Amino acid sequence: MDTEQTINQLTKIFTQVLERDSIELNLNTTANDIDGWDSITHMMIINEVENELNIKFKLLDLMNLENISDLVTLIHSEQKN
């Protein structure tokens, strides 16, 4: 999966979890940019990403996420394993 496909998949997950009609994500998007993306919904999003993409993140890796770019990189790293 390339970066654009990953962002598209994340956009789908974010809109479902945050119950929105649409959300614009790019590599620089942070939780501060999206209303409703707080610590609780963050864990819901991560859980849905793991389920949808059939991957499992390490807690330490999740603690270092700062933006969508970091999440995309982590997803691609986990998909290689």
Residue pairs with C-beta under 8 A, 6 or more apart in sequence:
1 9
1 75
1 76
1 79
3 27
3 72
3 76
6 72
6 75
6 76
7 25
7 26
7 27
7 68
7 72
9 52
9 53
10 25
10 49
10 68
10 71
10 72
11 23
11 24
11 25
13 45
13 48
13 49
13 52
14 20
14 23
14 25
14 34
14 37
14 45
15 21
15 22
15 23
16 48
17 41
17 44
17 45
17 48
18 34
18 36
18 37
18 41
18 45
20 36
23 34
25 68
26 68
27 67
27 68
27 69
27 72
28 67
28 68
28 69
29 67
29 68
30 66
30 67
30 68
31 37
31 38
31 42
37 45
46 57
46 62
49 55
49 57
49 71
49 75
50 56
50 57
53 75
53 78
53 79
55 75
55 78
55 79
56 78
57 74
57 78
61 74
62 74
64 70
65 71
65 74
